[in-house]
Amino acid sequence: MAERKNILLRLDPAVHDALARWAGDELRSTTAQIELVLRRALADAGRLPSNVGGLPRRGRPPKAEPGSEAGPEAAGAVAEGSVPTPAPPSVNEH
């Protein structure tokens, strides 16, 4: 993957707070949420370059099943560039 660019972004505190809440709701960092929103805006405007890479995979890699030789695809990994959907919370029955 190509080196990522660092930028300084000045935001109104209320805008930052709204972005941070939105990111938290979708289990992303604020930075990842900003990049996602920018990519969607570029795509909607027809300005997303065709050679742009996918969003970097963040977080821990999925655990492999014991005794399994399968790669991350078999463990339920999300394809690069796609947006993972959080699983609904499980309910413990007593």
TIFIBA-698463 format. One record per residue: residue in three letters; x, y, z of N, C-alpha, C, O in turn. Coordinates in nm, 2 decimals. Layout:
N
<'ALA', <X, Y, Z>, <X, Y, Z>, <X, Y, Z>, <X, Y, Z>>,
...
***
This chain:
94
<'MET', <0.08, -0.12, 0.00>, <0.00, 0.00, 0.00>, <0.09, 0.12, 0.00>, <0.19, 0.13, 0.06>>,
<'ALA', <0.05, 0.23, -0.07>, <0.12, 0.35, -0.08>, <0.12, 0.42, 0.06>, <0.03, 0.40, 0.14>>,
<'GLU', <0.22, 0.50, 0.08>, <0.23, 0.58, 0.20>, <0.10, 0.67, 0.21>, <0.06, 0.73, 0.11>>,
<'ARG', <0.05, 0.68, 0.33>, <-0.07, 0.77, 0.35>, <-0.02, 0.91, 0.38>, <0.08, 0.93, 0.44>>,
<'LYS', <-0.10, 1.00, 0.34>, <-0.08, 1.15, 0.36>, <-0.13, 1.19, 0.49>, <-0.24, 1.15, 0.53>>,
<'ASN', <-0.06, 1.28, 0.56>, <-0.10, 1.34, 0.68>, <-0.14, 1.48, 0.65>, <-0.06, 1.55, 0.58>>,
<'ILE', <-0.25, 1.53, 0.71>, <-0.29, 1.67, 0.69>, <-0.34, 1.72, 0.82>, <-0.38, 1.65, 0.91>>,
<'LEU', <-0.33, 1.85, 0.83>, <-0.39, 1.92, 0.95>, <-0.52, 1.97, 0.90>, <-0.54, 2.04, 0.80>>,
<'LEU', <-0.63, 1.94, 0.98>, <-0.76, 1.98, 0.94>, <-0.82, 2.05, 1.06>, <-0.83, 2.00, 1.17>>,
<'ARG', <-0.86, 2.18, 1.03>, <-0.92, 2.26, 1.14>, <-1.07, 2.25, 1.12>, <-1.13, 2.28, 1.01>>,
<'LEU', <-1.14, 2.21, 1.23>, <-1.28, 2.19, 1.23>, <-1.35, 2.27, 1.34>, <-1.29, 2.29, 1.44>>,
<'ASP', <-1.47, 2.32, 1.31>, <-1.55, 2.37, 1.42>, <-1.57, 2.26, 1.52>, <-1.60, 2.15, 1.49>>,
<'PRO', <-1.56, 2.30, 1.65>, <-1.57, 2.19, 1.75>, <-1.71, 2.12, 1.75>, <-1.71, 2.00, 1.77>>,
<'ALA', <-1.81, 2.18, 1.71>, <-1.94, 2.11, 1.70>, <-1.94, 2.01, 1.58>, <-2.00, 1.91, 1.59>>,
<'VAL', <-1.88, 2.05, 1.47>, <-1.86, 1.96, 1.36>, <-1.78, 1.84, 1.40>, <-1.82, 1.72, 1.37>>,
<'HIS', <-1.67, 1.86, 1.47>, <-1.59, 1.75, 1.51>, <-1.66, 1.66, 1.61>, <-1.66, 1.54, 1.60>>,
<'ASP', <-1.74, 1.72, 1.70>, <-1.82, 1.64, 1.80>, <-1.92, 1.55, 1.72>, <-1.94, 1.43, 1.75>>,
<'ALA', <-1.99, 1.61, 1.62>, <-2.08, 1.53, 1.54>, <-2.02, 1.42, 1.47>, <-2.07, 1.31, 1.46>>,
<'LEU', <-1.90, 1.45, 1.41>, <-1.83, 1.34, 1.34>, <-1.78, 1.23, 1.43>, <-1.79, 1.11, 1.40>>,
<'ALA', <-1.73, 1.27, 1.55>, <-1.69, 1.17, 1.65>, <-1.80, 1.08, 1.69>, <-1.78, 0.96, 1.71>>,
<'ARG', <-1.92, 1.14, 1.71>, <-2.04, 1.06, 1.75>, <-2.08, 0.96, 1.64>, <-2.10, 0.85, 1.67>>,
<'TRP', <-2.08, 1.02, 1.52>, <-2.11, 0.93, 1.40>, <-2.01, 0.82, 1.39>, <-2.05, 0.70, 1.36>>,
<'ALA', <-1.89, 0.85, 1.40>, <-1.78, 0.75, 1.39>, <-1.80, 0.64, 1.50>, <-1.79, 0.52, 1.47>>,
<'GLY', <-1.83, 0.68, 1.62>, <-1.85, 0.59, 1.73>, <-1.97, 0.50, 1.70>, <-1.96, 0.38, 1.74>>,
<'ASP', <-2.07, 0.56, 1.65>, <-2.19, 0.48, 1.62>, <-2.16, 0.37, 1.51>, <-2.23, 0.26, 1.52>>,
<'GLU', <-2.07, 0.39, 1.43>, <-2.03, 0.30, 1.32>, <-1.90, 0.22, 1.35>, <-1.84, 0.16, 1.27>>,
<'LEU', <-1.85, 0.23, 1.48>, <-1.73, 0.16, 1.53>, <-1.61, 0.20, 1.44>, <-1.53, 0.11, 1.41>>,
<'ARG', <-1.59, 0.33, 1.41>, <-1.48, 0.37, 1.34>, <-1.41, 0.48, 1.42>, <-1.47, 0.54, 1.51>>,
<'SER', <-1.28, 0.51, 1.39>, <-1.22, 0.63, 1.44>, <-1.27, 0.75, 1.37>, <-1.33, 0.74, 1.26>>,
<'THR', <-1.25, 0.87, 1.43>, <-1.30, 0.99, 1.36>, <-1.22, 1.01, 1.23>, <-1.28, 1.05, 1.13>>,
<'THR', <-1.09, 0.98, 1.23>, <-1.02, 0.99, 1.11>, <-1.07, 0.90, 1.00>, <-1.08, 0.94, 0.88>>,
<'ALA', <-1.10, 0.78, 1.03>, <-1.15, 0.68, 0.93>, <-1.29, 0.73, 0.88>, <-1.32, 0.71, 0.77>>,
<'GLN', <-1.37, 0.79, 0.97>, <-1.50, 0.84, 0.93>, <-1.49, 0.95, 0.83>, <-1.56, 0.96, 0.73>>,
<'ILE', <-1.39, 1.04, 0.86>, <-1.37, 1.16, 0.77>, <-1.33, 1.11, 0.63>, <-1.38, 1.15, 0.53>>,
<'GLU', <-1.24, 1.01, 0.63>, <-1.19, 0.96, 0.50>, <-1.31, 0.89, 0.43>, <-1.32, 0.90, 0.31>>,
<'LEU', <-1.39, 0.81, 0.50>, <-1.51, 0.75, 0.44>, <-1.60, 0.85, 0.38>, <-1.65, 0.84, 0.26>>,
<'VAL', <-1.63, 0.96, 0.45>, <-1.72, 1.06, 0.40>, <-1.66, 1.13, 0.28>, <-1.73, 1.16, 0.18>>,
<'LEU', <-1.53, 1.16, 0.28>, <-1.46, 1.23, 0.17>, <-1.47, 1.14, 0.05>, <-1.49, 1.18, -0.06>>,
<'ARG', <-1.44, 1.01, 0.07>, <-1.44, 0.92, -0.05>, <-1.58, 0.91, -0.11>, <-1.60, 0.91, -0.23>>,
<'ARG', <-1.68, 0.90, -0.02>, <-1.82, 0.90, -0.07>, <-1.86, 1.02, -0.15>, <-1.92, 1.02, -0.26>>,
<'ALA', <-1.82, 1.14, -0.10>, <-1.84, 1.27, -0.17>, <-1.77, 1.27, -0.30>, <-1.83, 1.31, -0.40>>,
<'LEU', <-1.65, 1.23, -0.31>, <-1.57, 1.22, -0.43>, <-1.64, 1.13, -0.53>, <-1.66, 1.16, -0.65>>,
<'ALA', <-1.69, 1.01, -0.49>, <-1.75, 0.92, -0.58>, <-1.89, 0.98, -0.63>, <-1.92, 0.96, -0.75>>,
<'ASP', <-1.96, 1.04, -0.54>, <-2.09, 1.10, -0.58>, <-2.07, 1.21, -0.68>, <-2.16, 1.23, -0.77>>,
<'ALA', <-1.96, 1.28, -0.67>, <-1.93, 1.39, -0.76>, <-1.86, 1.34, -0.89>, <-1.83, 1.42, -0.98>>,
<'GLY', <-1.83, 1.21, -0.90>, <-1.76, 1.16, -1.01>, <-1.62, 1.20, -1.02>, <-1.56, 1.20, -1.12>>,
<'ARG', <-1.56, 1.22, -0.90>, <-1.42, 1.27, -0.89>, <-1.33, 1.17, -0.82>, <-1.21, 1.21, -0.80>>,
<'LEU', <-1.38, 1.06, -0.78>, <-1.29, 0.96, -0.72>, <-1.20, 0.89, -0.82>, <-1.25, 0.83, -0.92>>,
<'PRO', <-1.07, 0.91, -0.81>, <-0.98, 0.85, -0.91>, <-1.00, 0.70, -0.92>, <-1.02, 0.63, -0.82>>,
<'SER', <-0.98, 0.65, -1.04>, <-1.00, 0.50, -1.06>, <-0.88, 0.42, -0.99>, <-0.90, 0.30, -0.97>>,
<'ASN', <-0.77, 0.49, -0.97>, <-0.66, 0.41, -0.91>, <-0.65, 0.43, -0.76>, <-0.55, 0.39, -0.70>>,
<'VAL', <-0.75, 0.48, -0.70>, <-0.75, 0.49, -0.55>, <-0.76, 0.36, -0.49>, <-0.83, 0.27, -0.53>>,
<'GLY', <-0.68, 0.34, -0.38>, <-0.68, 0.21, -0.31>, <-0.80, 0.20, -0.22>, <-0.87, 0.30, -0.20>>,
<'GLY', <-0.82, 0.08, -0.17>, <-0.93, 0.06, -0.08>, <-0.90, 0.12, 0.06>, <-0.78, 0.16, 0.09>>,
<'LEU', <-1.00, 0.13, 0.14>, <-0.97, 0.18, 0.28>, <-0.89, 0.08, 0.35>, <-0.91, -0.04, 0.34>>,
<'PRO', <-0.79, 0.13, 0.43>, <-0.71, 0.03, 0.50>, <-0.79, -0.05, 0.60>, <-0.88, 0.00, 0.66>>,
<'ARG', <-0.75, -0.17, 0.62>, <-0.81, -0.26, 0.72>, <-0.76, -0.22, 0.85>, <-0.64, -0.23, 0.87>>,
<'ARG', <-0.85, -0.19, 0.94>, <-0.80, -0.15, 1.08>, <-0.85, -0.26, 1.18>, <-0.93, -0.34, 1.15>>,
<'GLY', <-0.78, -0.25, 1.29>, <-0.82, -0.34, 1.40>, <-0.74, -0.47, 1.40>, <-0.65, -0.49, 1.32>>,
<'ARG', <-0.78, -0.56, 1.48>, <-0.71, -0.69, 1.49>, <-0.75, -0.78, 1.38>, <-0.87, -0.78, 1.33>>,
<'PRO', <-0.66, -0.87, 1.33>, <-0.70, -0.96, 1.23>, <-0.79, -1.07, 1.29>, <-0.78, -1.09, 1.41>>,
<'PRO', <-0.88, -1.13, 1.21>, <-0.97, -1.23, 1.27>, <-0.89, -1.35, 1.32>, <-0.78, -1.38, 1.27>>,
<'LYS', <-0.94, -1.41, 1.42>, <-0.88, -1.53, 1.48>, <-0.91, -1.65, 1.39>, <-1.02, -1.67, 1.34>>,
<'ALA', <-0.80, -1.73, 1.37>, <-0.82, -1.86, 1.29>, <-0.88, -1.96, 1.38>, <-0.85, -1.97, 1.50>>,
<'GLU', <-0.96, -2.05, 1.32>, <-1.01, -2.16, 1.40>, <-0.90, -2.26, 1.43>, <-0.81, -2.28, 1.35>>,
<'PRO', <-0.90, -2.32, 1.55>, <-0.80, -2.41, 1.59>, <-0.79, -2.53, 1.49>, <-0.90, -2.59, 1.46>>,
<'GLY', <-0.68, -2.56, 1.44>, <-0.66, -2.67, 1.35>, <-0.70, -2.64, 1.21>, <-0.70, -2.72, 1.12>>,
<'SER', <-0.73, -2.51, 1.18>, <-0.77, -2.47, 1.05>, <-0.65, -2.41, 0.98>, <-0.58, -2.33, 1.04>>,
<'GLU', <-0.64, -2.44, 0.85>, <-0.53, -2.38, 0.77>, <-0.59, -2.27, 0.68>, <-0.52, -2.21, 0.60>>,
<'ALA', <-0.72, -2.23, 0.70>, <-0.78, -2.13, 0.61>, <-0.73, -1.99, 0.64>, <-0.69, -1.96, 0.75>>,
<'GLY', <-0.74, -1.91, 0.54>, <-0.69, -1.77, 0.55>, <-0.80, -1.69, 0.61>, <-0.90, -1.74, 0.65>>,
<'PRO', <-0.78, -1.55, 0.61>, <-0.87, -1.46, 0.67>, <-1.01, -1.46, 0.60>, <-1.11, -1.43, 0.66>>,
<'GLU', <-1.01, -1.50, 0.47>, <-1.14, -1.50, 0.40>, <-1.24, -1.59, 0.46>, <-1.36, -1.57, 0.47>>,
<'ALA', <-1.18, -1.71, 0.50>, <-1.27, -1.81, 0.56>, <-1.31, -1.77, 0.70>, <-1.41, -1.83, 0.75>>,
<'ALA', <-1.24, -1.68, 0.76>, <-1.27, -1.65, 0.90>, <-1.37, -1.53, 0.91>, <-1.39, -1.47, 1.01>>,
<'GLY', <-1.43, -1.49, 0.79>, <-1.53, -1.38, 0.79>, <-1.47, -1.24, 0.78>, <-1.53, -1.15, 0.82>>,
<'ALA', <-1.35, -1.23, 0.72>, <-1.29, -1.10, 0.70>, <-1.37, -1.03, 0.59>, <-1.43, -1.09, 0.51>>,
<'VAL', <-1.36, -0.90, 0.60>, <-1.43, -0.81, 0.51>, <-1.33, -0.77, 0.40>, <-1.22, -0.74, 0.43>>,
<'ALA', <-1.38, -0.78, 0.27>, <-1.29, -0.74, 0.16>, <-1.24, -0.60, 0.17>, <-1.31, -0.51, 0.22>>,
<'GLU', <-1.12, -0.58, 0.13>, <-1.06, -0.44, 0.14>, <-1.15, -0.35, 0.06>, <-1.19, -0.38, -0.06>>,
<'GLY', <-1.17, -0.23, 0.11>, <-1.25, -0.13, 0.04>, <-1.40, -0.13, 0.08>, <-1.47, -0.04, 0.05>>,
<'SER', <-1.44, -0.24, 0.14>, <-1.58, -0.25, 0.18>, <-1.60, -0.20, 0.32>, <-1.51, -0.19, 0.40>>,
<'VAL', <-1.72, -0.17, 0.35>, <-1.75, -0.12, 0.49>, <-1.81, -0.23, 0.57>, <-1.92, -0.28, 0.53>>,
<'PRO', <-1.75, -0.27, 0.68>, <-1.80, -0.38, 0.76>, <-1.93, -0.34, 0.83>, <-1.95, -0.23, 0.87>>,
<'THR', <-2.03, -0.43, 0.84>, <-2.15, -0.41, 0.91>, <-2.14, -0.48, 1.04>, <-2.12, -0.60, 1.05>>,
<'PRO', <-2.15, -0.40, 1.15>, <-2.14, -0.47, 1.28>, <-2.25, -0.57, 1.31>, <-2.37, -0.55, 1.27>>,
<'ALA', <-2.22, -0.68, 1.37>, <-2.31, -0.79, 1.40>, <-2.40, -0.74, 1.51>, <-2.36, -0.66, 1.60>>,
<'PRO', <-2.53, -0.78, 1.51>, <-2.62, -0.74, 1.62>, <-2.57, -0.80, 1.75>, <-2.51, -0.91, 1.75>>,
<'PRO', <-2.59, -0.74, 1.86>, <-2.55, -0.79, 1.99>, <-2.62, -0.92, 2.02>, <-2.74, -0.93, 1.99>>,
<'SER', <-2.55, -1.02, 2.08>, <-2.61, -1.14, 2.11>, <-2.68, -1.13, 2.25>, <-2.64, -1.05, 2.33>>,
<'VAL', <-2.78, -1.20, 2.26>, <-2.86, -1.20, 2.39>, <-2.84, -1.33, 2.46>, <-2.86, -1.44, 2.40>>,
<'ASN', <-2.79, -1.32, 2.58>, <-2.77, -1.44, 2.66>, <-2.91, -1.49, 2.72>, <-2.97, -1.41, 2.79>>,
<'GLU', <-2.94, -1.61, 2.69>, <-3.07, -1.66, 2.75>, <-3.03, -1.74, 2.88>, <-2.94, -1.81, 2.88>>,
<'HIS', <-3.11, -1.73, 2.98>, <-3.09, -1.80, 3.10>, <-3.20, -1.90, 3.13>, <-3.20, -1.97, 3.23>>,
***
